[in-house]
Amino acid sequence: MQWQVMTSSRRRPWTADGFGSSFNKAKIDAGMSERDLHFNDLRGTAATKFYIAGFNMREIAETLAWEEDSVEKIIRRYVGRSAAIKERIRKLETRE
C-alpha cells in the first residue's frame, strides 16, 4: 500500500517540479525569497521546536521519520543550551 501524504490542489501526487515551484512561491509570499531555504529546513525547525517543547529524542525521531542520531545532531547544532534550559524552567513553573 502506498500512502500519499501531500497532494496538489488537483488532488494528485506532487511532482518534484510542482512541489518545488509551490515551495518557492510560498517563500516569496512570506517575503523570504532571498533566503537559502529548502523544504527539509522545515523538518529541522520542527525538530528544534519539538525539543524545546519537551519532546524526547525518540518522540521527535518517530514523528519526523528520522533516526535518533540525526535528531541529536540537529538539536546540538541549532538549539542553544540556554534556550532549552529556559523552556524547561518555564514548563516547571507552569505545572503548579
Backbone atoms as SQL, in Angstrom:
CREATE TABLE atoms (id INTEGER PRIMARY KEY, chain TEXT, resi INTEGER, resn TEXT, atom TEXT, x REAL, y REAL, z REAL);
INSERT INTO atoms VALUES
  (1, 'A', 1, 'MET', 'N', 0.842, -1.176, 0.000),
  (2, 'A', 1, 'MET', 'CA', 0.000, 0.000, 0.000),
  (3, 'A', 1, 'MET', 'C', 0.889, 1.240, 0.000),
  (4, 'A', 2, 'GLN', 'N', 0.584, 2.164, -0.846),
  (5, 'A', 2, 'GLN', 'CA', 1.346, 3.402, -0.938),
  (6, 'A', 2, 'GLN', 'C', 0.498, 4.550, -0.415),
  (7, 'A', 3, 'TRP', 'N', 1.093, 5.371, 0.445),
  (8, 'A', 3, 'TRP', 'CA', 0.393, 6.499, 1.049),
  (9, 'A', 3, 'TRP', 'C', 0.786, 7.780, 0.348),
  (10, 'A', 4, 'GLN', 'N', -0.183, 8.619, 0.074),
  (11, 'A', 4, 'GLN', 'CA', 0.069, 9.946, -0.459),
  (12, 'A', 4, 'GLN', 'C', -0.178, 10.934, 0.672),
  (13, 'A', 5, 'VAL', 'N', 0.879, 11.497, 1.195),
  (14, 'A', 5, 'VAL', 'CA', 0.756, 12.406, 2.312),
  (15, 'A', 5, 'VAL', 'C', 0.409, 13.807, 1.829),
  (16, 'A', 6, 'MET', 'N', 1.025, 14.221, 0.752),
  (17, 'A', 6, 'MET', 'CA', 0.792, 15.568, 0.233),
  (18, 'A', 6, 'MET', 'C', 0.338, 15.474, -1.210),
  (19, 'A', 7, 'THR', 'N', -0.707, 16.214, -1.515),
  (20, 'A', 7, 'THR', 'CA', -1.208, 16.238, -2.884),
  (21, 'A', 7, 'THR', 'C', -1.370, 17.687, -3.341),
  (22, 'A', 8, 'SER', 'N', -1.449, 17.850, -4.637),
  (23, 'A', 8, 'SER', 'CA', -1.615, 19.180, -5.221),
  (24, 'A', 8, 'SER', 'C', -3.066, 19.641, -5.055),
  (25, 'A', 9, 'SER', 'N', -3.342, 20.856, -5.504),
  (26, 'A', 9, 'SER', 'CA', -4.713, 21.373, -5.440),
  (27, 'A', 9, 'SER', 'C', -5.662, 20.559, -6.316),
  (28, 'A', 10, 'ARG', 'N', -5.093, 19.790, -7.228),
  (29, 'A', 10, 'ARG', 'CA', -5.907, 18.919, -8.087),
  (30, 'A', 10, 'ARG', 'C', -6.060, 17.518, -7.499),
  (31, 'A', 11, 'ARG', 'N', -5.587, 17.378, -6.235),
  (32, 'A', 11, 'ARG', 'CA', -5.666, 16.110, -5.507),
  (33, 'A', 11, 'ARG', 'C', -4.858, 14.999, -6.168),
  (34, 'A', 12, 'ARG', 'N', -3.754, 15.392, -6.782),
  (35, 'A', 12, 'ARG', 'CA', -2.829, 14.450, -7.426),
  (36, 'A', 12, 'ARG', 'C', -1.517, 14.490, -6.666),
  (37, 'A', 13, 'PRO', 'N', -0.757, 13.398, -6.669),
  (38, 'A', 13, 'PRO', 'CA', 0.559, 13.426, -6.007),
  (39, 'A', 13, 'PRO', 'C', 1.447, 14.507, -6.604),
  (40, 'A', 14, 'TRP', 'N', 2.241, 15.138, -5.742),
  (41, 'A', 14, 'TRP', 'CA', 3.152, 16.177, -6.211),
  (42, 'A', 14, 'TRP', 'C', 4.233, 15.582, -7.108),
  (43, 'A', 15, 'THR', 'N', 4.580, 16.329, -8.130),
  (44, 'A', 15, 'THR', 'CA', 5.796, 16.034, -8.877),
  (45, 'A', 15, 'THR', 'C', 6.906, 16.836, -8.215),
  (46, 'A', 16, 'ALA', 'N', 8.144, 16.475, -8.451),
  (47, 'A', 16, 'ALA', 'CA', 9.256, 17.217, -7.850),
  (48, 'A', 16, 'ALA', 'C', 9.221, 18.684, -8.287),
  (49, 'A', 17, 'ASP', 'N', 8.996, 18.928, -9.566),
  (50, 'A', 17, 'ASP', 'CA', 8.954, 20.307, -10.065),
  (51, 'A', 17, 'ASP', 'C', 7.761, 21.073, -9.509),
  (52, 'A', 18, 'GLY', 'N', 6.624, 20.428, -9.438),
  (53, 'A', 18, 'GLY', 'CA', 5.422, 21.093, -8.949),
  (54, 'A', 18, 'GLY', 'C', 5.555, 21.482, -7.488),
  (55, 'A', 19, 'PHE', 'N', 6.095, 20.580, -6.680),
  (56, 'A', 19, 'PHE', 'CA', 6.267, 20.890, -5.267),
  (57, 'A', 19, 'PHE', 'C', 7.301, 21.989, -5.085),
  (58, 'A', 20, 'GLY', 'N', 8.404, 21.890, -5.809),
  (59, 'A', 20, 'GLY', 'CA', 9.440, 22.919, -5.715),
  (60, 'A', 20, 'GLY', 'C', 8.918, 24.288, -6.086),
  (61, 'A', 21, 'SER', 'N', 8.111, 24.352, -7.128),
  (62, 'A', 21, 'SER', 'CA', 7.529, 25.634, -7.547),
  (63, 'A', 21, 'SER', 'C', 6.603, 26.191, -6.471),
  (64, 'A', 22, 'SER', 'N', 5.801, 25.325, -5.875),
  (65, 'A', 22, 'SER', 'CA', 4.883, 25.781, -4.826),
  (66, 'A', 22, 'SER', 'C', 5.645, 26.223, -3.580),
  (67, 'A', 23, 'PHE', 'N', 6.702, 25.505, -3.240),
  (68, 'A', 23, 'PHE', 'CA', 7.506, 25.882, -2.086),
  (69, 'A', 23, 'PHE', 'C', 8.154, 27.242, -2.320),
  (70, 'A', 24, 'ASN', 'N', 8.696, 27.450, -3.520),
  (71, 'A', 24, 'ASN', 'CA', 9.312, 28.745, -3.841),
  (72, 'A', 24, 'ASN', 'C', 8.290, 29.875, -3.831),
  (73, 'A', 25, 'LYS', 'N', 7.078, 29.612, -4.311),
  (74, 'A', 25, 'LYS', 'CA', 6.019, 30.625, -4.268),
  (75, 'A', 25, 'LYS', 'C', 5.690, 30.974, -2.819),
  (76, 'A', 26, 'ALA', 'N', 5.639, 29.976, -1.954),
  (77, 'A', 26, 'ALA', 'CA', 5.355, 30.234, -0.537),
  (78, 'A', 26, 'ALA', 'C', 6.472, 31.074, 0.091),
  (79, 'A', 27, 'LYS', 'N', 7.726, 30.814, -0.294),
  (80, 'A', 27, 'LYS', 'CA', 8.836, 31.631, 0.207),
  (81, 'A', 27, 'LYS', 'C', 8.680, 33.087, -0.227),
  (82, 'A', 28, 'ILE', 'N', 8.312, 33.297, -1.476),
  (83, 'A', 28, 'ILE', 'CA', 8.115, 34.658, -1.999),
  (84, 'A', 28, 'ILE', 'C', 6.972, 35.328, -1.246),
  (85, 'A', 29, 'ASP', 'N', 5.863, 34.620, -1.097),
  (86, 'A', 29, 'ASP', 'CA', 4.699, 35.180, -0.395),
  (87, 'A', 29, 'ASP', 'C', 5.037, 35.540, 1.050),
  (88, 'A', 30, 'ALA', 'N', 5.971, 34.801, 1.658),
  (89, 'A', 30, 'ALA', 'CA', 6.363, 35.062, 3.040),
  (90, 'A', 30, 'ALA', 'C', 7.471, 36.106, 3.142),
  (91, 'A', 31, 'GLY', 'N', 7.906, 36.635, 1.997),
  (92, 'A', 31, 'GLY', 'CA', 8.974, 37.635, 1.997),
  (93, 'A', 31, 'GLY', 'C', 10.342, 37.040, 2.298),
  (94, 'A', 32, 'MET', 'N', 10.522, 35.779, 1.954),
  (95, 'A', 32, 'MET', 'CA', 11.776, 35.094, 2.265),
  (96, 'A', 32, 'MET', 'C', 12.468, 34.569, 1.013),
  (97, 'A', 33, 'SER', 'N', 12.193, 35.173, -0.124),
  (98, 'A', 33, 'SER', 'CA', 12.724, 34.653, -1.385),
  (99, 'A', 33, 'SER', 'C', 14.248, 34.714, -1.475),
  (100, 'A', 34, 'GLU', 'N', 14.858, 35.628, -0.750),
  (101, 'A', 34, 'GLU', 'CA', 16.315, 35.774, -0.823),
  (102, 'A', 34, 'GLU', 'C', 17.051, 34.792, 0.092),
  (103, 'A', 35, 'ARG', 'N', 16.329, 34.123, 0.965),
  (104, 'A', 35, 'ARG', 'CA', 16.963, 33.205, 1.903),
  (105, 'A', 35, 'ARG', 'C', 17.162, 31.839, 1.260),
  (106, 'A', 36, 'ASP', 'N', 18.243, 31.199, 1.600),
  (107, 'A', 36, 'ASP', 'CA', 18.564, 29.875, 1.060),
  (108, 'A', 36, 'ASP', 'C', 17.872, 28.805, 1.903),
  (109, 'A', 37, 'LEU', 'N', 16.554, 28.678, 1.704),
  (110, 'A', 37, 'LEU', 'CA', 15.759, 27.728, 2.463),
  (111, 'A', 37, 'LEU', 'C', 15.282, 26.604, 1.571),
  (112, 'A', 38, 'HIS', 'N', 15.205, 25.425, 2.157),
  (113, 'A', 38, 'HIS', 'CA', 14.743, 24.236, 1.450),
  (114, 'A', 38, 'HIS', 'C', 13.667, 23.565, 2.286),
  (115, 'A', 39, 'PHE', 'N', 12.887, 22.704, 1.670),
  (116, 'A', 39, 'PHE', 'CA', 11.800, 22.050, 2.388),
  (117, 'A', 39, 'PHE', 'C', 12.315, 21.318, 3.629),
  (118, 'A', 40, 'ASN', 'N', 13.453, 20.655, 3.536),
  (119, 'A', 40, 'ASN', 'CA', 13.976, 19.931, 4.699),
  (120, 'A', 40, 'ASN', 'C', 14.304, 20.858, 5.859),
  (121, 'A', 41, 'ASP', 'N', 14.501, 22.145, 5.602),
  (122, 'A', 41, 'ASP', 'CA', 14.708, 23.095, 6.693),
  (123, 'A', 41, 'ASP', 'C', 13.484, 23.136, 7.607),
  (124, 'A', 42, 'LEU', 'N', 12.308, 22.886, 7.053),
  (125, 'A', 42, 'LEU', 'CA', 11.096, 22.866, 7.873),
  (126, 'A', 42, 'LEU', 'C', 11.148, 21.721, 8.883),
  (127, 'A', 43, 'ARG', 'N', 11.680, 20.582, 8.461),
  (128, 'A', 43, 'ARG', 'CA', 11.796, 19.449, 9.380),
  (129, 'A', 43, 'ARG', 'C', 12.786, 19.758, 10.496),
  (130, 'A', 44, 'GLY', 'N', 13.876, 20.425, 10.164),
  (131, 'A', 44, 'GLY', 'CA', 14.853, 20.802, 11.185),
  (132, 'A', 44, 'GLY', 'C', 14.260, 21.779, 12.181),
  (133, 'A', 45, 'THR', 'N', 13.492, 22.740, 11.665),
  (134, 'A', 45, 'THR', 'CA', 12.827, 23.699, 12.545),
  (135, 'A', 45, 'THR', 'C', 11.823, 22.981, 13.437),
  (136, 'A', 46, 'ALA', 'N', 11.076, 22.060, 12.867),
  (137, 'A', 46, 'ALA', 'CA', 10.112, 21.296, 13.671),
  (138, 'A', 46, 'ALA', 'C', 10.842, 20.517, 14.765),
  (139, 'A', 47, 'ALA', 'N', 11.965, 19.904, 14.428),
  (140, 'A', 47, 'ALA', 'CA', 12.725, 19.128, 15.420),
  (141, 'A', 47, 'ALA', 'C', 13.150, 20.015, 16.586),
  (142, 'A', 48, 'THR', 'N', 13.655, 21.193, 16.300),
  (143, 'A', 48, 'THR', 'CA', 14.104, 22.073, 17.383),
  (144, 'A', 48, 'THR', 'C', 12.919, 22.564, 18.219),
  (145, 'A', 49, 'LYS', 'N', 11.808, 22.874, 17.574),
  (146, 'A', 49, 'LYS', 'CA', 10.621, 23.330, 18.318),
  (147, 'A', 49, 'LYS', 'C', 10.059, 22.195, 19.177),
  (148, 'A', 50, 'PHE', 'N', 10.039, 20.979, 18.645),
  (149, 'A', 50, 'PHE', 'CA', 9.566, 19.833, 19.428),
  (150, 'A', 50, 'PHE', 'C', 10.451, 19.619, 20.651),
  (151, 'A', 51, 'TYR', 'N', 11.759, 19.746, 20.460),
  (152, 'A', 51, 'TYR', 'CA', 12.692, 19.551, 21.568),
  (153, 'A', 51, 'TYR', 'C', 12.466, 20.592, 22.661),
  (154, 'A', 52, 'ILE', 'N', 12.365, 21.837, 22.260),
  (155, 'A', 52, 'ILE', 'CA', 12.147, 22.904, 23.234),
  (156, 'A', 52, 'ILE', 'C', 10.797, 22.731, 23.942),
  (157, 'A', 53, 'ALA', 'N', 9.827, 22.143, 23.236),
  (158, 'A', 53, 'ALA', 'CA', 8.513, 21.904, 23.833),
  (159, 'A', 53, 'ALA', 'C', 8.514, 20.703, 24.770),
  (160, 'A', 54, 'GLY', 'N', 9.637, 19.964, 24.819),
  (161, 'A', 54, 'GLY', 'CA', 9.730, 18.865, 25.773),
  (162, 'A', 54, 'GLY', 'C', 9.661, 17.467, 25.191),
  (163, 'A', 55, 'PHE', 'N', 9.594, 17.335, 23.872),
  (164, 'A', 55, 'PHE', 'CA', 9.625, 16.001, 23.270),
  (165, 'A', 55, 'PHE', 'C', 11.009, 15.396, 23.523),
  (166, 'A', 56, 'ASN', 'N', 11.071, 14.085, 23.722),
  (167, 'A', 56, 'ASN', 'CA', 12.388, 13.459, 23.831),
  (168, 'A', 56, 'ASN', 'C', 12.867, 13.072, 22.431),
  (169, 'A', 57, 'MET', 'N', 14.119, 12.653, 22.346),
  (170, 'A', 57, 'MET', 'CA', 14.724, 12.359, 21.029),
  (171, 'A', 57, 'MET', 'C', 13.946, 11.286, 20.271),
  (172, 'A', 58, 'ARG', 'N', 13.521, 10.258, 20.977),
  (173, 'A', 58, 'ARG', 'CA', 12.783, 9.175, 20.315),
  (174, 'A', 58, 'ARG', 'C', 11.461, 9.681, 19.737),
  (175, 'A', 59, 'GLU', 'N', 10.734, 10.499, 20.498),
  (176, 'A', 59, 'GLU', 'CA', 9.460, 11.037, 20.014),
  (177, 'A', 59, 'GLU', 'C', 9.666, 11.903, 18.772),
  (178, 'A', 60, 'ILE', 'N', 10.702, 12.711, 18.792),
  (179, 'A', 60, 'ILE', 'CA', 10.985, 13.568, 17.635),
  (180, 'A', 60, 'ILE', 'C', 11.342, 12.700, 16.431),
  (181, 'A', 61, 'ALA', 'N', 12.206, 11.723, 16.638),
  (182, 'A', 61, 'ALA', 'CA', 12.626, 10.845, 15.541),
  (183, 'A', 61, 'ALA', 'C', 11.429, 10.119, 14.935),
  (184, 'A', 62, 'GLU', 'N', 10.563, 9.608, 15.768),
  (185, 'A', 62, 'GLU', 'CA', 9.392, 8.887, 15.253),
  (186, 'A', 62, 'GLU', 'C', 8.444, 9.824, 14.510),
  (187, 'A', 63, 'THR', 'N', 8.266, 11.022, 15.025),
  (188, 'A', 63, 'THR', 'CA', 7.366, 11.989, 14.388),
  (189, 'A', 63, 'THR', 'C', 7.877, 12.400, 13.012),
  (190, 'A', 64, 'LEU', 'N', 9.197, 12.610, 12.896),
  (191, 'A', 64, 'LEU', 'CA', 9.771, 13.102, 11.643),
  (192, 'A', 64, 'LEU', 'C', 10.336, 11.998, 10.749),
  (193, 'A', 65, 'ALA', 'N', 10.205, 10.749, 11.185),
  (194, 'A', 65, 'ALA', 'CA', 10.732, 9.601, 10.433),
  (195, 'A', 65, 'ALA', 'C', 12.241, 9.724, 10.222),
  (196, 'A', 66, 'TRP', 'N', 12.932, 10.105, 11.281),
  (197, 'A', 66, 'TRP', 'CA', 14.389, 10.212, 11.277),
  (198, 'A', 66, 'TRP', 'C', 14.962, 9.214, 12.261),
  (199, 'A', 67, 'GLU', 'N', 16.253, 8.998, 12.188),
  (200, 'A', 67, 'GLU', 'CA', 16.969, 8.225, 13.198),
  (201, 'A', 67, 'GLU', 'C', 17.249, 9.155, 14.376),
  (202, 'A', 68, 'GLU', 'N', 17.302, 8.588, 15.584),
  (203, 'A', 68, 'GLU', 'CA', 17.568, 9.406, 16.766),
  (204, 'A', 68, 'GLU', 'C', 18.911, 10.136, 16.662),
  (205, 'A', 69, 'ASP', 'N', 19.921, 9.504, 16.049),
  (206, 'A', 69, 'ASP', 'CA', 21.223, 10.156, 15.874),
  (207, 'A', 69, 'ASP', 'C', 21.089, 11.441, 15.061),
  (208, 'A', 70, 'SER', 'N', 20.269, 11.404, 14.026),
  (209, 'A', 70, 'SER', 'CA', 20.062, 12.596, 13.191),
  (210, 'A', 70, 'SER', 'C', 19.403, 13.708, 13.995),
  (211, 'A', 71, 'VAL', 'N', 18.429, 13.338, 14.814),
  (212, 'A', 71, 'VAL', 'CA', 17.752, 14.336, 15.649),
  (213, 'A', 71, 'VAL', 'C', 18.751, 14.961, 16.620),
  (214, 'A', 72, 'GLU', 'N', 19.569, 14.132, 17.254),
  (215, 'A', 72, 'GLU', 'CA', 20.551, 14.645, 18.215),
  (216, 'A', 72, 'GLU', 'C', 21.514, 15.626, 17.561),
  (217, 'A', 73, 'LYS', 'N', 21.940, 15.341, 16.333),
  (218, 'A', 73, 'LYS', 'CA', 22.839, 16.255, 15.621),
  (219, 'A', 73, 'LYS', 'C', 22.163, 17.592, 15.354),
  (220, 'A', 74, 'ILE', 'N', 20.908, 17.554, 14.933),
  (221, 'A', 74, 'ILE', 'CA', 20.165, 18.791, 14.666),
  (222, 'A', 74, 'ILE', 'C', 20.015, 19.598, 15.955),
  (223, 'A', 75, 'ILE', 'N', 19.649, 18.923, 17.024),
  (224, 'A', 75, 'ILE', 'CA', 19.438, 19.610, 18.302),
  (225, 'A', 75, 'ILE', 'C', 20.738, 20.244, 18.786),
  (226, 'A', 76, 'ARG', 'N', 21.830, 19.486, 18.748),
  (227, 'A', 76, 'ARG', 'CA', 23.115, 20.039, 19.198),
  (228, 'A', 76, 'ARG', 'C', 23.523, 21.247, 18.365),
  (229, 'A', 77, 'ARG', 'N', 23.206, 21.211, 17.091),
  (230, 'A', 77, 'ARG', 'CA', 23.635, 22.292, 16.207),
  (231, 'A', 77, 'ARG', 'C', 22.779, 23.551, 16.364),
  (232, 'A', 78, 'TYR', 'N', 21.468, 23.376, 16.525),
  (233, 'A', 78, 'TYR', 'CA', 20.576, 24.530, 16.425),
  (234, 'A', 78, 'TYR', 'C', 19.917, 24.985, 17.721),
  (235, 'A', 79, 'VAL', 'N', 19.909, 24.164, 18.736),
  (236, 'A', 79, 'VAL', 'CA', 19.257, 24.572, 19.977),
  (237, 'A', 79, 'VAL', 'C', 20.323, 24.955, 20.983),
  (238, 'A', 80, 'GLY', 'N', 20.325, 26.213, 21.346),
  (239, 'A', 80, 'GLY', 'CA', 21.262, 26.668, 22.365),
  (240, 'A', 80, 'GLY', 'C', 20.894, 26.078, 23.714),
  (241, 'A', 81, 'ARG', 'N', 21.890, 25.753, 24.486),
  (242, 'A', 81, 'ARG', 'CA', 21.657, 25.179, 25.808),
  (243, 'A', 81, 'ARG', 'C', 20.769, 26.093, 26.654),
  (244, 'A', 82, 'SER', 'N', 21.034, 27.389, 26.608),
  (245, 'A', 82, 'SER', 'CA', 20.253, 28.308, 27.445),
  (246, 'A', 82, 'SER', 'C', 18.782, 28.325, 27.025),
  (247, 'A', 83, 'ALA', 'N', 18.498, 28.232, 25.728),
  (248, 'A', 83, 'ALA', 'CA', 17.105, 28.220, 25.266),
  (249, 'A', 83, 'ALA', 'C', 16.387, 26.976, 25.775),
  (250, 'A', 84, 'ALA', 'N', 17.051, 25.848, 25.725),
  (251, 'A', 84, 'ALA', 'CA', 16.446, 24.608, 26.204),
  (252, 'A', 84, 'ALA', 'C', 16.209, 24.666, 27.709),
  (253, 'A', 85, 'ILE', 'N', 17.164, 25.186, 28.450),
  (254, 'A', 85, 'ILE', 'CA', 17.031, 25.273, 29.912),
  (255, 'A', 85, 'ILE', 'C', 15.908, 26.245, 30.282),
  (256, 'A', 86, 'LYS', 'N', 15.839, 27.386, 29.609),
  (257, 'A', 86, 'LYS', 'CA', 14.772, 28.356, 29.891),
  (258, 'A', 86, 'LYS', 'C', 13.389, 27.739, 29.653),
  (259, 'A', 87, 'GLU', 'N', 13.266, 26.972, 28.585),
  (260, 'A', 87, 'GLU', 'CA', 11.975, 26.345, 28.292),
  (261, 'A', 87, 'GLU', 'C', 11.626, 25.310, 29.349),
  (262, 'A', 88, 'ARG', 'N', 12.601, 24.551, 29.789),
  (263, 'A', 88, 'ARG', 'CA', 12.355, 23.563, 30.852),
  (264, 'A', 88, 'ARG', 'C', 11.897, 24.271, 32.138),
  (265, 'A', 89, 'ILE', 'N', 12.546, 25.357, 32.488),
  (266, 'A', 89, 'ILE', 'CA', 12.169, 26.119, 33.690),
  (267, 'A', 89, 'ILE', 'C', 10.747, 26.654, 33.541),
  (268, 'A', 90, 'ARG', 'N', 10.426, 27.198, 32.378),
  (269, 'A', 90, 'ARG', 'CA', 9.072, 27.706, 32.138),
  (270, 'A', 90, 'ARG', 'C', 8.043, 26.599, 32.330),
  (271, 'A', 91, 'LYS', 'N', 8.342, 25.408, 31.823),
  (272, 'A', 91, 'LYS', 'CA', 7.415, 24.287, 31.958),
  (273, 'A', 91, 'LYS', 'C', 7.253, 23.881, 33.416),
  (274, 'A', 92, 'LEU', 'N', 8.345, 23.884, 34.160),
  (275, 'A', 92, 'LEU', 'CA', 8.264, 23.544, 35.587),
  (276, 'A', 92, 'LEU', 'C', 7.405, 24.563, 36.332),
  (277, 'A', 93, 'GLU', 'N', 7.572, 25.818, 35.995),
  (278, 'A', 93, 'GLU', 'CA', 6.816, 26.873, 36.684),
  (279, 'A', 93, 'GLU', 'C', 5.326, 26.821, 36.368),
  (280, 'A', 94, 'THR', 'N', 4.967, 26.346, 35.201),
  (281, 'A', 94, 'THR', 'CA', 3.544, 26.308, 34.826),
  (282, 'A', 94, 'THR', 'C', 2.855, 25.051, 35.332),
  (283, 'A', 95, 'ARG', 'N', 3.584, 24.118, 35.895),
  (284, 'A', 95, 'ARG', 'CA', 2.972, 22.881, 36.417),
  (285, 'A', 95, 'ARG', 'C', 2.307, 23.068, 37.774),
  (286, 'A', 96, 'GLU', 'N', 2.515, 24.184, 38.408),
  (287, 'A', 96, 'GLU', 'CA', 1.982, 24.405, 39.765),
  (288, 'A', 96, 'GLU', 'C', 0.495, 24.336, 39.822);
